[in-house]
Amino acid sequence: MTEIRMLSTSGILGYGYAEESLRIGMERKPHAIGADGGSTDPGPHYLGAGTSFCSRLSVKRDLKLMLLAAMAAKIPCIIGTSGGAGGEPHLQDTAALVREIAREEQLSFRMALIHSETDKATLIEAVNAGRMRALAKLPPLDAATINRAERIVAMMGPEPIARALDGGAQVILCGRSSDPAQWAAVAIRGGIPPAVAWYAGKMLECGAEPSVPKEPDCLLVTLRDDHLICEPPNPIRRCTPLSVSNFALHENASPIHHTEPGGMLDTSDVVFEAVSDRAVKVSGMTWVPAATYTVKLEGVERAGYRAISICGTRDPVLISQIDSYLETHRNKVAMKAADFGVPPSAYRMGLRVYGRDGVMAGWEPTPKPMGHELGFVVEVVADTQDIANAVLAMARTSMLHADFPGRLCKEGNMAFPFSPSDIALGPQYRFSVFHTMAVDDPCAPFPIEYETV
């Protein structure tokens, strides 16, 4: 029976993991080591700005330990969705970090960069050929939306990663990739059936999350022809049937049907069995190939420029009439902005009220749960940063000094925890492309570049 062992260090490169967990995991002689490097969870900003949501310092620490372990064991080290979002800036920044570590540690290896930022002309051609389908209730993709986008990435499946392994790469940095794809690539290439390979990828994509207690750390998965076994190397953690089955629901629209590039993982008949007090065997999954191979596209466009201010009040008289106070506040800001020649169409102002409905907003099921203090995040998004800053300054002044019935305070109504009180956040982005593109060749959108480091 074929056996493949793979070690995932954490859910996101840069989240950290116990060095001892890595040492114990490497003693099990895995065939590959890796980590997912990104996600859409932090929102559209990082894809648009070309920056990472993890610090360079933490990513370098995690990556250095992984590279040293992989080179010593002569196994591949694979990073999915490099740099947090998988665009070209993210891929290049991660590659620069790898080269820096190699120089400092005197390492030498063959590295593959798999690009996923997609040429706009190619995408428009695909639109015209009818090969696009909208996701997330978005409208059909058109040339105007593509051209407005700051950056668009395609999400690779396992095929480009397997091709890079075939090309002799010891370190593989992926642009945007399906979270389980890097693991499925190693397993399928090693002879494991797709169903087991993809399920293992689902377990490994977030490191030790299928174990308890939950914390960023390593996970070892052993795959055989008809099952897999999940076990955390760290002795303080353990996988249980409940923890593994609970994690299997992670980020899926359906609890049993998981759509991936090239097909669907069906977990209707999966069985979870404890093989020890720390390890769980999973079996019974099936793989249904898709009639047409599609890749997901993710793109963002600039929606304006943002500025925020954070403040709070503990005044019971003000809190008792907060709705009317905020309505008056909105009207005053609109009038002041108009006096300065800023029409309502040039900006949007938002107010989050923490202590009432700041988290759930209109979905808050508990009517008016007022505390003894309220916190406010005042947000302005405008066509330019100057307009956003100007309107926010008006909003901050109004929040601070506006009068209200029964007011006893003759100075400021709000407490500001920070100086400066007004924080310019720069460009704001929104997701504009969440579509799938049918392709004839799963590797075609993902060119591979090799180098000797």
N, C-alpha and C positions, 0 to 999 in steps of 0.2 A: 504494500500500500504506500502510495506517495505521501510524504510528510514535508510540509513547509512551515517554518517558524518565523514570525515577524514581530518586531519590537517597535512599538510606538512610544515616543517619549512624553508627549503631552498633547492636549487638545489643540493648542495653538503654539507655534514656535515663538518663544519669548515669554510664555506663561510660567516657565520654570518647572523643574522636577527634581527629585532627590537624586544626588549623584550616586548614592548607594543603590538606588533602584536600577539605575543604568548598569552598574557593575554586576549586580545579581542577574539582571536580564541578559547581559552579554555572556554570562557563564552558561546559559542555555543554548548558546551557539545559534543565534537567529540567522536566517538567510538574508535578511534586509532589516535596516533600521531607518526610521523616518519620523516625520511629523507633518501635520497639516499646517500651513503657514497663514491661513486667512479665512475670511468669512464675509458674508454680506450683513451679518448681525450688527456691526457697529454703524450701519447706515451708508449712505451714498458718498459721504464726504471724502473718504480715503481713496476711492476709485477716481473721483474727479480731481482731487488735489495731487494724486500720485504719491501719497505719503502712507506710512505704516501706523497702525494703532498700537503697536508694541514698541518699546524703546529699543534703540540700536544696542544699548548696553546689555539688555536682557536677552535679545536675540543672539548677540554674539556669544554670550555665555552658553546658552543652550546649544548653539550650532557648533561651537568649538568642541565641547564634550562629545557630541555625536560624530563629528568628523574624526576625532582621535580614535574613538571606539571602532568606527567603520573601517578606517585604514588599518588598524591593528588586526582586525578580524578578516580583512580582505573581503568585505561585503559591501553592497551598494548602500548609499545614504540618499534618500529621496525626500525632497521638500515639495509639498503640494501648495498651490496658490501662494507663491512667493510674495513676501512683503506685505501681506495683508489683503490685497485685492487682485493680484495677478496681472496687472497692467505692465507695460514696458518699463516705466520708472521703477516699479516694485521689483521686477525681475532683475534689472540692472543693479539696483542697490544691494540685493541679496547676493548677486554674483560678486560684487566688489567686496562684500564682507567675507565671502568664502576665500577670495584671493588674499585678503589681508590676514586671515587666520592661517592660511597655508604658508605665507611668508614667515609669520611669527613662529610657527611650529615646525617649519621645514618639511612640509608635506608635499607630495607630488602625486597627481592623479589626473585622469581624464574626466572632464566635466561636460555635461550637456545642459544647454539652456533651451527649454521648449517654450517658444513664444506663443502668446494667445491673444494679444491685442490685434484686432481685426481691421483690415483695410476697408474704409468706407465705400470705396467704389465696388469692391467685391460684394459687400452687403446689399448695396443698391441693385446690383445685378441679380442677387438672389431674390430680392423683393419682386423685381420685374419678372422673374421666372416662376413666381408662385411658390417658393420654397420656404416661406416664413409663416409661423403661426404664433398668435399672441397668447401670453400667459397672464395670470393675475388680473383678468378683466381689463387689460389694456386694449386700446384700439389697434387695428392692424398697423404694422410698421410701414413707414413711407420714407421717401428720400429726405424730406424736410426734417423729420425727427432724427434720422441718421446724421445728417449734416450739422444739426444743432448740438449733437452729443460731444461732450468733452473727451470721452474715452469709452470705447466699447470692447469688451473682452468676450471670447468664446470659451465655454467650459469643456475642457478635454475629458475624454474617457480614458481607459487604460491603454489603448492602442499606441498613441505616441510615446508613452512611457516605456512600454515593452520594446518599441523600436529603438529608443535610446539605450536600453539595456543590451539589445542586440548589437548596437554600435560600440559596445565596450565601455560605456560610461560608468564610472564608479560613484560619481556624485551627479545627481539629476535635480535641477531646479526647474520646477514647472511654473508657467504662468497660471492663469485661472484653471483649476481642475476640479472635477467632481471630488468631494471629500474622500470617498472610498476608493477612487480610481487608482491611486498610486499603489495601494495594497492589492487590489484586484489584479493589477498588471503583473506584479511579482508572482502571485499565486497561479494565475491562469497560464502564464509563461512557464511555470514550473510543473504544469500538468494537473493542477487542481481544477475540478469542474467549476463553471462560472457561478453556480448558485452558492456554493460554499465560499468561493473567492470573494464574491460581492458581500456576502453576509459578514465575513471576517473584516472586510473593509469598513462596514458600518460600525463594527465594534471598535476598530483601531482608530477611527478618525478623530476621536476625542480623548485619546490616551486612556487614563484610568477611570473615566467617567462610568463605565459599566461596573465599577466596584464600589465598596463602601469601606471607610468613610470617604466622601467625595472631596477631591482636591486635585489640582494639576499634578500628574505623575505618570509613570510608565505603565504600559499594559503589554503582556506577551500573549499572542494567540498562536496556537498550534493547529494547523489545518491538515486534515486527511481527506480521502476521497469523498466521504459521505457525512463528515461532521467537522466541527471545530471545538477547541477548548480554550476558554478565556481564563487567564490567571494574572493577577498583578504581581510583579516581582517584589514590591515592597511588602515585608512581612506584616506591617500594621494594617494592610488592606486585604480585602477578600471579595471575590465574586460569589454571588449567591444567585439562585434561579430568579429571585425577585429583582435584584439589582440589574441583572443582564436583560431580563425581559422588559423591565421598565425602560432601560436605555434604548431598547429596540424600537420604541415609539418615538425616538428623538427626531424632530424636524421632518416628520412625514405627514402628508395630508391624510393618508390612510394608515391604519395600524398594521395592515398585512400586505399591501401592495406598494412597493417602493420603486418608482420609476428612475431609471438610470440611463446613461448613454448606451444605446444598443439594445435595450430590453427592460424587463420588469422583474424584480425580485419578489417572488410570492412566498410569504411566510405563514400562510394559512394553517399549515400542518406542522409548524415548528414545535419541537419538544426541548425543554430545558431540564437538564439533569445535573445534580451536584455530584461530581466525581471525587471531591474532597471537601473539607471545610473552607477551601479558598479557591476552588476551580469549578467551572461549569461547562458541561458539554452541551452543544447546540446542534440539532440535526433536524432533517425534515424539510428544509427549504428547497425551492425549485426556481429555475430561471426560464423566463419566457422571452425568446428573442423578438425584437421589434421588426415589423415588416419594413419599416424605413428607419434608417439611422439618423438621429437628430442630435444636434448639440444646442445647449442653451446659450443665449446671448444675454449679457448684462451690460447696460450702458447708463450713463448719467449725463445730465445737462445742467448748466448753470441756471439757477432760479432767482438769483439776485445776490445781495450782500446783507450780512446779518450783524446786528449788535444787540447785546443783552445787558440787563441790569438786574441784580438780585437784592431784595430787601425783605423786611418783615415788620410785623406790628404785633403788639401785645395789648393794645388799647381795647378794652371791652366795649366801649361805646362805638368805636369804629367797626369792630368785628360784627356787632349786632346789626349793622346796616351796610355790610360790605357790598352787596349786589348793587344798591343804588349809588354807592360811592364809586364803584368801578365804572358804572354806566356814565356818571358825570365826568369821570376821568377820561374816558374814551372821547366823549364829545368835546371836552376842552382841548385835548391833543389835536383832534381834527381841525378845530377852529384856529389854533395856534399855527399848525402846519400850513393851513391855507393862507394865513396872514403872511407867512414867509414864502409864499408862492409854490408850496408843495401840495399838489392835488391828492385826494384819497387814492387815485389810481396808481400813484408812484410808490406806495409803500403798503405793507400789511403789518398790523400790530397784534401781537398775541399776549395773553396774560394767563399764566399758570398759577393757580392758588393752591399751595401745598398746606395741608391741614383740613382741606375741604374736598377737592376733587382734582388735585394736581396730577395724580397718576392716571386715573380713569377718565377724567373729563366727563363727557356726556354719557359714558357707560357706567358711571358711578351708581351702584344700586342702592346705597344708603343716602337718603335725602338729607342734605344740609348737616353733615356731621362736623359741627364747629368745635374746634379746640380752643384753648386759652390763648393761643397765638397762631398767626397765619404767616406763611412765607410766600413771596411772590417772585416769579421770574418774568420780567418784562422783556419781550422780544420784538424787534422791528426788523423786517426784511424789506429792502428797497431796491430800486433800480441801480443805485450807486452806493458806495460805502459812505460818502459824504452825507447823502440824504438819510441813510439809516442812522448814522451818528447824530445828525441834527434832530430827527424825530424822537430818537431815544432820549436825548437830553431834555426835550420838552416833556416826554412821558415821565421821566424820572423826577423832574421838578414838580409836575402835577401830582404824582403819587406822594411826594414829600410834603407839599405845602397846601393842598386843596382843603377848603373848609368843609365842615359837615355839621348837621344839627347836633347840639349838645357837646360840641368839641370843647375840651378843657385845655388841651395842649396848645400852646401859642407858638411853638416852634415846629420842628419836623414831626410828621406822622409816622415816619418809617425809620427803622434801624438798618444801616447798610454795613454788611460784614467786610466789605472790601473797599480799598481805595487804590486805584480809581474805581469809582462806582460803575462807570460805563465801560463795557468790554466790547471792542470791535472784533468780530470773529472772521471777517473776510468773506470770501465767496461761499454761497450756500448752493448745494447741489440737490437734485432729486433724481430718483430712478425714472428713466424715460424708455428704456429698452429692457423688457423682460419677455423675450420671444425665443422660439426654437427655430433652428434652421436645418433643413434636410440636406445631408451631404452624401455624396457617392463614396468618398474615401474618408474614414474617420481621422486620418492623419493630415489631410490636406490643409485644414485651417491652422495647423500647428507646426510651423517649420522648426527644425532642430538645428542648433548651432553647437559644434563641438570645439573644445579647446583643451590644451594640456596646461594644467595649473602647476 
